[in-house]
Amino acid sequence: MREEEIIEVLKRENEEFRKLYEEHRHLDSLLDEMNKKPYLTPEEEIEKKRMQKEKLYKKDKMAEMIRQYKSKLAKEATQ
């Protein structure tokens, strides 16, 4: 099963994954908007860094869930 397919399965079947995915996409769009600005205030710079860290945390958590799902599939295939 390809990773894209696993993501779709997890989005359907796992509430935590779906929430992380949606929050990650939302942060991505907020950061895109922020990057369009020619200048950021010091407060905006701090907020941008916070959002980048939060987005990375969510991405790492989703990647771990995908690895766990792949591991589960591999175990089921050997049984």
N, C-alpha and C positions, 0 to 999 in steps of 0.2 A: 504494500500500500504506500502510495506516494505521500509526502509530507502535506501537500495541499489537501489531499483527501482526509488525512488524519485531522487536520485543522477543522475541516467541515464537520466531521463526526463529533469532535470535541465541542464545537460550537452548538451543535444540536443536543448533545447528551450530557454536557457538563456545565452546570450553571456558573461555577467559579471561573472556568475557562472563558465562557461567553462574556462574562462581566469584565474580565481582564482584557479580552480582545477589544471590546467596545471602548473601554477606558483608554487603552493604548491608541486606538484610532482617533479618539477625541483629542488626546494630548498631541498627537501628530498634527492634526489640523490646527490646533491652537499655536503650536510652534511654527507651522508654515505661515500663519498670519503674522506672527511676531517677526519672523525673518524677512517679511516684506517691508517692514518699517526701515526707513533710512537711518534712524537713530533710536536707541533705547535709553530710557532713563536708568539711573543706577538701580532703582527698585525693579524695573522691568528686567534688567540683566539678572538680578538675583532670582526673580520669578522664572525666568527662562532656564537658568541652571537647575532650579528645583524641579521644573517640569521635565527637563531632559533626564535627570536622575530617576524620577518616578517612572518615566516611559521605559527606561532601560531596565529598571527593576521588574516591571510588568512583562517585558519581553523575555527576560531571563526566567521568570516564573512560568510563562507559557512554554518556553523551550524545555523546561524540566518536565512539564506535564506531557509534552509530546514524546520526550524520551521514555517516560514511564509507560505511555500507551504503546509505543513501539516494542518495549520490553515485554509487555503483557501479550502482544500479538505473537512475538517470537516464542514465548513459552507455550502458548496455545497451539502453535504450529508443530511443536515437537511432541505434543501429547498424543 
